[in-house]
């Protein structure tokens, strides 16, 4: 008897985000081409009935089986996409239909592992599958997830997070990165990288890859906060101390720490390091400069300091990051 295809069930419901549903199967379909395991995966779309489901993009999708039928199968991976709406103030809010939540809870019990795509994390949380776990979702609904489910440790920065056999992914194209990570776990890193090349992706992004870009993120709504950010940005290559920043702001170091906490949400040292990492990322992507030269130009001083900062911030090394994201 030959290898048996791993069954991946994707949850369907009205208004579901189209890419959340169609993106992962594109990744899984390429596995047999890149491995000796010809079985690979079998993807099935499950919904309440077999009637067409209309996605958020207006595209109608036909389910392969009902939720009741799926509950009778041995599921390798349950993939849970999400859906959003705009409230009266035009803020994005994730939707959690109670019936879908109940179905997810039932199907998860029949699954080896569970993964959410984008705001699908809200469905996992409502089903109690993220209690006591660290999880991510699309940055636009992260605060909603944290407010609605204080028992979940929400981290809006990584593109995906694994907690045991429960995975959560950010949005929107990060569904491809999450799918590649699942492939890597099942068939190895080499196969996942080959699939990534077929998809013309910058290989496979590590889970620590941030959804955000530090210099572009409007982390402070006040002129004082923005002025401090720009000052730091201009002096990243210098030996920038807490005393230097405090002197520029004409405040004590203790007062400076309070300003950063209230307006930028982190300590001065943490912000400087994150900004330096962001600058180093851009140089790793676009230049052939040595780690020593990049470390010096970005204010880290030594390559060892640069490596430690990358591990803390992105959970990867500068060398691995360059291999995956070199654009030149």
C-alpha positions as CSV (number, residue, x, y, z in Angstrom):
1,X,0.0,0.0,0.0
2,X,1.4,3.4,-1.0
3,X,1.6,6.6,0.9
4,X,-1.8,8.0,2.0
5,X,-2.6,11.7,1.3
6,X,-2.9,13.9,4.4
7,X,-6.4,15.3,4.7
8,X,-6.6,19.0,5.1
9,X,-10.1,20.3,5.8
10,X,-10.7,24.1,5.2
11,X,-13.7,25.6,6.9
12,X,-16.1,27.5,4.6
13,X,-18.9,29.9,5.6
14,X,-20.6,32.9,4.1
15,X,-18.4,36.0,3.7
16,X,-15.2,34.1,4.3
17,X,-12.0,35.8,2.9
18,X,-11.3,34.4,-0.5
19,X,-7.5,34.3,-0.3
20,X,-7.6,32.6,3.1
21,X,-9.4,29.7,1.4
22,X,-7.6,29.5,-2.0
23,X,-4.0,30.5,-1.0
24,X,-3.1,27.5,1.1
25,X,-4.3,24.8,-1.4
26,X,-2.0,26.4,-4.0
27,X,1.0,25.6,-1.7
28,X,-0.2,22.1,-0.8
29,X,-0.8,21.2,-4.5
30,X,2.8,21.6,-5.4
31,X,4.2,19.2,-2.8
32,X,3.9,16.0,-4.9
33,X,6.0,17.8,-7.6
34,X,8.8,18.4,-5.2
35,X,9.0,15.2,-3.2
36,X,9.1,11.5,-3.6
37,X,5.9,11.2,-1.6
38,X,3.5,11.3,-4.4
39,X,0.4,11.4,-2.1
40,X,1.1,14.8,-0.6
41,X,-2.1,16.3,0.6
42,X,-5.8,16.1,-0.1
43,X,-7.7,19.3,0.4
44,X,-11.4,19.3,1.2
45,X,-13.6,22.3,1.7
46,X,-16.3,21.8,4.4
47,X,-19.4,23.9,4.9
48,X,-22.8,23.7,6.6
49,X,-24.4,22.4,3.3
50,X,-23.1,21.5,-0.2
51,X,-24.7,24.7,-1.5
52,X,-22.2,27.3,-3.0
53,X,-20.6,29.7,-0.4
54,X,-20.2,33.3,-1.4
55,X,-16.9,34.7,-0.2
56,X,-16.1,38.3,0.7
57,X,-14.9,38.9,-2.8
58,X,-18.2,37.8,-4.3
59,X,-16.7,34.7,-5.7
60,X,-18.8,31.6,-5.1
61,X,-17.1,28.3,-4.0
62,X,-18.5,24.8,-3.9
63,X,-17.9,22.8,-0.8
64,X,-16.6,19.2,-1.1
65,X,-18.4,17.9,2.0
66,X,-20.6,19.1,4.9
67,X,-19.4,19.7,8.4
68,X,-21.2,16.6,9.5
69,X,-19.4,14.5,6.9
70,X,-16.0,16.1,7.8
71,X,-16.6,15.2,11.5
72,X,-16.6,11.5,10.5
73,X,-13.1,11.7,8.9
74,X,-9.7,11.5,10.4
75,X,-8.4,15.0,9.7
76,X,-4.7,15.7,9.5
77,X,-5.0,19.5,9.5
78,X,-8.0,21.7,10.1
79,X,-7.5,25.1,8.5
80,X,-9.8,27.9,9.7
81,X,-10.0,31.1,7.6
82,X,-11.8,34.3,8.8
83,X,-14.1,37.0,7.8
84,X,-14.4,40.7,8.7
85,X,-16.9,43.6,8.5
86,X,-16.7,47.4,8.9
87,X,-18.5,48.8,12.0
88,X,-20.4,52.1,12.1
89,X,-17.1,53.9,12.5
90,X,-15.5,52.0,9.5
91,X,-13.2,50.0,11.8
92,X,-12.4,46.5,10.8
93,X,-13.9,43.8,13.0
94,X,-13.5,40.1,12.8
95,X,-16.7,38.0,12.7
96,X,-17.4,34.9,14.8
97,X,-20.6,33.1,13.9
98,X,-21.6,30.9,16.9
99,X,-22.5,28.0,14.6
100,X,-19.1,28.1,12.8
101,X,-17.4,28.3,16.2
102,X,-19.2,25.2,17.4
103,X,-18.3,23.4,14.2
104,X,-14.6,24.4,14.5
105,X,-14.6,23.1,18.0
106,X,-16.0,19.7,16.9
107,X,-13.7,19.3,13.9
108,X,-10.6,20.4,15.9
109,X,-11.2,17.4,18.2
110,X,-10.9,15.2,15.0
111,X,-7.7,16.9,13.8
112,X,-4.0,16.2,14.4
113,X,-3.3,19.9,14.3
114,X,-5.3,23.1,13.8
115,X,-4.3,26.3,12.0
116,X,-6.0,29.6,11.6
117,X,-5.5,32.0,8.7
118,X,-5.6,35.7,9.3
119,X,-8.6,36.6,11.4
120,X,-9.6,33.0,11.7
121,X,-7.8,33.2,15.0
122,X,-10.9,34.8,16.4
123,X,-12.9,31.6,15.6
124,X,-10.2,29.5,17.3
125,X,-10.3,31.8,20.4
126,X,-14.1,31.7,20.6
127,X,-13.9,27.9,20.4
128,X,-11.5,27.9,23.4
129,X,-8.6,26.5,21.4
130,X,-6.2,29.4,22.2
131,X,-6.8,29.6,25.9
132,X,-3.4,30.1,27.6
133,X,-1.6,30.2,24.3
134,X,0.3,32.8,22.4
135,X,-1.4,33.7,19.1
136,X,-1.3,36.1,16.2
137,X,-3.8,37.5,13.8
138,X,-4.0,40.3,11.3
139,X,-2.7,43.5,12.9
140,X,-6.0,45.3,12.3
141,X,-8.0,43.0,14.6
142,X,-5.3,42.2,17.2
143,X,-6.7,44.6,19.8
144,X,-10.2,43.1,19.3
145,X,-8.8,39.6,19.8
146,X,-7.0,40.7,23.0
147,X,-10.0,42.5,24.4
148,X,-12.5,39.7,23.5
149,X,-10.2,36.9,24.8
150,X,-8.0,38.1,27.7
151,X,-7.0,34.5,28.3
152,X,-5.1,34.5,25.0
153,X,-1.6,36.1,24.8
154,X,-1.9,38.1,21.6
155,X,1.2,39.0,19.7
156,X,0.4,41.0,16.6
157,X,3.9,41.1,15.2
158,X,5.0,37.7,13.9
159,X,3.6,36.4,10.6
160,X,2.7,33.1,12.3
161,X,3.0,31.4,15.7
162,X,3.1,27.8,16.6
163,X,1.9,26.6,20.1
164,X,2.1,22.8,20.1
165,X,-0.3,21.6,17.4
166,X,-2.1,24.9,17.2
167,X,-0.9,27.4,14.6
168,X,-2.1,31.0,14.0
169,X,-1.2,33.0,11.0
170,X,-1.3,36.7,10.3
171,X,-2.9,38.2,7.2
172,X,-3.3,38.3,4.3
173,X,-0.6,36.8,2.1
174,X,1.0,35.3,5.3
175,X,-1.3,32.4,4.7
176,X,1.3,31.2,2.2
177,X,4.1,31.5,4.7
178,X,2.0,29.5,7.2
179,X,1.2,26.9,4.6
180,X,4.9,26.6,3.8
181,X,5.7,26.1,7.4
182,X,3.2,23.3,7.6
183,X,4.8,21.7,4.5
184,X,8.3,22.1,6.1
185,X,7.1,20.2,9.3
186,X,5.6,17.4,7.2
187,X,8.1,17.0,4.4
188,X,11.2,18.9,5.4
189,X,12.7,22.3,4.9
190,X,14.1,21.5,1.4
191,X,10.7,20.5,0.0
192,X,9.2,23.7,1.5
193,X,11.9,25.9,-0.1
194,X,11.4,24.2,-3.5
195,X,7.6,24.9,-3.3
196,X,8.4,28.5,-2.4
197,X,10.5,28.8,-5.5
198,X,7.6,27.4,-7.6
199,X,5.4,30.2,-6.1
200,X,8.1,32.8,-6.9
201,X,8.2,33.8,-3.3
202,X,11.3,35.0,-1.5
203,X,11.8,31.5,-0.2
204,X,10.2,30.8,3.1
205,X,9.9,33.6,5.7
206,X,10.7,32.6,9.2
207,X,7.9,32.8,11.8
208,X,9.6,35.8,13.5
209,X,9.3,37.9,10.4
210,X,7.4,41.0,11.4
211,X,4.1,42.2,9.9
212,X,5.4,45.7,10.4
213,X,8.2,48.0,9.2
214,X,9.5,50.1,12.1
215,X,10.3,53.3,10.3
216,X,6.9,53.3,8.5
217,X,4.7,52.4,11.5
218,X,2.9,55.5,13.0
219,X,3.7,54.4,16.5
220,X,3.1,57.8,18.1
221,X,0.3,60.2,17.5
222,X,2.1,63.2,19.1
223,X,4.6,65.6,17.7
224,X,6.9,64.9,20.6
225,X,6.9,61.1,19.9
226,X,7.4,61.6,16.2
227,X,10.3,64.0,16.8
228,X,12.0,61.5,19.1
229,X,11.6,58.8,16.4
230,X,13.1,61.0,13.7
231,X,16.0,62.0,16.0
232,X,16.8,58.3,16.7
233,X,16.5,57.5,13.0
234,X,19.1,60.1,12.1
235,X,21.6,58.8,14.6
236,X,21.2,55.0,14.4
237,X,24.8,54.6,13.3
238,X,26.1,56.6,16.3
239,X,26.8,55.5,19.9
240,X,23.3,56.6,20.9
241,X,22.8,56.4,24.6
242,X,19.8,57.1,26.8
243,X,21.5,60.2,28.0
244,X,21.9,61.5,24.4
245,X,18.2,61.0,23.7
246,X,17.2,62.6,27.0
247,X,19.5,65.6,26.4
248,X,17.9,66.1,22.9
249,X,14.4,66.0,24.5
250,X,15.5,68.3,27.4
251,X,14.1,65.8,29.9
252,X,15.6,63.5,32.6
253,X,16.3,59.9,31.7
254,X,13.5,58.8,34.0
255,X,11.1,61.2,32.3
256,X,12.3,60.0,28.9
257,X,11.4,56.4,29.9
258,X,7.9,57.5,30.9
259,X,7.5,59.3,27.5
260,X,8.5,56.2,25.5
261,X,6.2,54.0,27.6
262,X,3.2,56.2,27.2
263,X,3.7,57.4,23.6
264,X,5.7,54.6,21.9
265,X,4.7,51.6,24.0
266,X,8.3,50.4,24.8
267,X,11.5,51.4,26.4
268,X,13.9,53.7,24.7
269,X,16.5,50.9,24.4
270,X,13.9,48.5,22.9
271,X,12.9,51.1,20.3
272,X,16.4,51.9,19.3
273,X,17.2,48.2,18.9
274,X,14.1,47.6,16.8
275,X,14.9,50.6,14.6
276,X,18.5,49.4,14.1
277,X,17.3,45.9,13.2
278,X,15.0,47.4,10.6
279,X,17.9,49.4,9.1
280,X,20.0,46.2,9.1
281,X,17.2,44.3,7.4
282,X,17.1,46.7,4.5
283,X,20.9,46.5,4.1
284,X,20.9,42.7,4.2
285,X,18.2,42.7,1.5
286,X,19.8,45.2,-0.8
287,X,23.6,45.0,-0.4
288,X,26.5,42.6,-0.2
289,X,28.0,44.3,2.8
290,X,29.6,42.1,5.4
291,X,27.9,41.6,8.8
292,X,30.7,43.6,10.4
293,X,30.1,46.6,8.1
294,X,26.3,46.4,8.6
295,X,26.7,46.1,12.3
296,X,28.9,49.2,12.4
297,X,26.7,51.2,10.1
298,X,23.5,50.4,12.1
299,X,25.1,51.2,15.5
300,X,25.4,47.6,16.8
301,X,29.2,47.9,17.0
302,X,30.0,44.2,16.4
303,X,28.5,41.4,14.3
304,X,27.8,39.4,17.5
305,X,25.6,42.2,18.8
306,X,23.8,42.3,15.5
307,X,23.2,38.5,15.6
308,X,21.8,38.6,19.1
309,X,19.5,41.5,18.3
310,X,18.1,39.6,15.2
311,X,17.5,36.5,17.4
312,X,15.6,38.6,20.0
313,X,13.6,40.6,17.4
314,X,13.0,38.2,14.5
315,X,13.9,34.7,15.8
316,X,16.4,34.2,13.0
317,X,20.0,35.2,12.1
318,X,21.2,37.9,9.7
319,X,22.7,35.3,7.5
320,X,19.5,33.3,7.2
321,X,17.5,36.5,6.7
322,X,19.8,37.5,3.8
323,X,19.6,34.1,2.2
324,X,15.8,34.3,2.2
325,X,15.3,38.0,1.3
326,X,18.2,39.1,-0.8
327,X,16.7,41.1,-3.7
328,X,19.8,42.2,-5.6
